[in-house]
């Protein structure tokens, strides 16, 4: 069973109700409710292992149709549903353990922070609480660790697995005071990859799910303060973006896995989506663009800011949309993450879109190399 969303408020009822019969009853006429129903189905069918979206009569066709036709109209809605679930999970944790002793913010990071979860992935989160007196710090942190553990547990109950790498607020490393987080981000950015081996780009993609907006704004401020004349950080981001496994061979053939359980399949996440995600992040930070976390929207905004390279950015936005659609349909077809694509499953249009997207990534990689190289020259002289 899964919590049910209140359609007006966006909140989740505390009472648990079986989801399967509800979806089956509402499958009739579902086309009239799309894309919200498609988003709802994607989130909840994947969160409940007892429900296979492919086996619900009347539901598979409209969901696939909306992903094929307007995939990007579903993403904001699945993102809103995920945030609503996380918010309610925090609220229920507070009801269980008592009122917080200080103001705080629960931030989703990674794909949740970018609102790009068409297919279910694990939880990634951090918790930031306001600075308190030294004598109160231990008790305050212990409270928020308890809150985070309860929230993570609530989310696991409804189908969101905890991050296997421990990137959740229930980990004491990612549950800190405002001052501690400011120091953490400063260290990551001033000496990337040297002092801290645990730096991860996912912490630069975040969205508040619960708490004080001012706390999220303070995190954003410290990031952009540390970007000023910071050639080392941009060089690090650029190298990370260019270090991904190549999607195309020297002869322009699509590279597939050569060994292992996914032999012969294309890794669409690491070879195609991540280069676009990393590139979009690099450029929005370099252009001091705030408040836009979604990869598609980042490229659309960059096209308006950097007119000289607008065509590349617009192509990247289209490429990201095409790749996301292919990955999502693959995941729905085989009830998995959609990361490894069987190229034989793609129709002629999707194969062409995939090739175009991979060529666009090559253009982006050239732009990344050029931009980081020029940034280095500009600031190494002064």
PEFEN-V253400 format. One record per helix or strand of 3 or more residues. SS is the DSSP state (hx for helix, st for strand). FROM is the first residue (numbers start at 0). TO is the last residue. If there is no record, write none. Layout:
SS|FROM|TO  SS|FROM|TO
This chain:
st|1|4  st|11|16  hx|19|25  hx|29|31  hx|35|46  hx|52|54  hx|59|96  st|103|108  hx|110|113  st|124|128  hx|133|156  hx|171|173  st|174|176  hx|177|189  hx|200|203  st|205|210  hx|212|224  hx|230|241  hx|267|285  hx|294|304  hx|306|333  hx|342|344  hx|347|379
